[in-house]
């Protein structure tokens, strides 16, 4: 098995990062799905805002 980097990227939500052991694994696609009203769009906004803040 090839050695893969497990660098993590914050989801932008501290509690979610804790649950998923530090954030999303860099370079992977992680689909987010669920019924309407479960917070998928809000999660996306947090993720984008957090990434945007780190670049400043």
C-alpha positions in Angstrom: 0.0 0.0 0.0 1.3 3.4 -0.9 2.1 5.8 1.9 -0.4 8.7 1.7 -0.2 12.0 3.5 -3.0 12.5 6.0 -2.7 16.3 6.2 -6.0 17.7 7.4 -7.9 20.7 6.2 -10.3 22.3 8.7 -14.0 22.0 7.9 -14.5 25.5 9.5 -16.6 24.0 12.3 -14.6 23.1 15.4 -17.0 20.4 16.6 -17.0 18.7 13.2 -13.2 18.8 13.1 -13.1 17.1 16.4 -15.5 14.3 15.2 -13.6 13.7 12.0 -10.2 13.7 13.7 -8.9 17.2 12.8 -10.7 18.0 9.5 -11.1 16.7 6.0 -8.1 14.8 4.5 -6.3 17.1 2.1 -6.7 16.0 -1.6 -9.8 13.9 -1.1 -13.3 14.6 -2.2 -15.8 14.1 0.7 -19.5 14.2 -0.4 -21.8 15.8 2.1 -25.4 14.7 1.8 -28.6 14.7 3.7 -32.2 15.9 3.5 -33.2 19.5 3.2 -32.5 21.6 6.3 -29.6 19.5 7.8 -27.0 22.2 7.3 -25.1 21.2 4.1 -25.1 24.7 2.7 -24.1 26.2 6.1 -21.2 23.8 6.3 -20.1 24.8 2.8 -20.2 28.5 3.8 -18.2 27.8 7.0 -15.6 25.8 5.0 -15.2 28.5 2.4 -15.1 31.3 5.0 -12.5 29.5 7.1 -10.3 28.9 4.1 -10.7 32.5 2.9 -9.7 33.8 6.4 -6.5 31.7 6.4 -5.3 33.3 3.2 -5.4 36.8 4.6 
